[in-house]
Amino acid sequence: MENYYVNVEISGGKLEVNEILILLAKIQYLGAVGATCTIPVVVDGDGSGQLRFKTLETEGNLIDNYKLEEFKNQVGSGAEKMSDHWIGE
């Protein structure tokens, strides 16, 4: 498998950015040991969970390319359960 690289800038409160780094460390660990695990993530978007992400060294912010229409509709209808994201096979 060929690696794909992207540099991402994360901005937000110190505690919230630290939680993202912990989440990334957990994902990296699972890949290193070859384990499958569900990691729950709760985002309080009207509180301090207002994080911002920006890709660096790219033409525009790659994150903006994901329109997320279905997700936006789910959030707008008050749904709390969203689809899972599989990282890996």
Steps between C-alpha positions, in 0.01 A plus 500: 500500500636840404479765770312823435607807697311813596596766755206619707486802729265456797383805693281519809529496875807336650301220668296427187805488272664269753198266477543487122867411546406223744247367247767501228744322732240229562439456126875476440537242778220284357677501164832410660359198685253398228191524721143602418322721748206741514596834652199712598532872421257759638517855362336788685483737203329783683754491780875485502496227234514759223821376344632611163707295258697626202721310261837659438711501184200418280293687244219610730384320812448133409260462793259737325475248213288272717154654463340274764144558377362179655677576828368858502146367448541253787625773733220734391237236581639455853637150443759402757616175339711552191663254265823340614829577334721205417871571489674206336351205317 
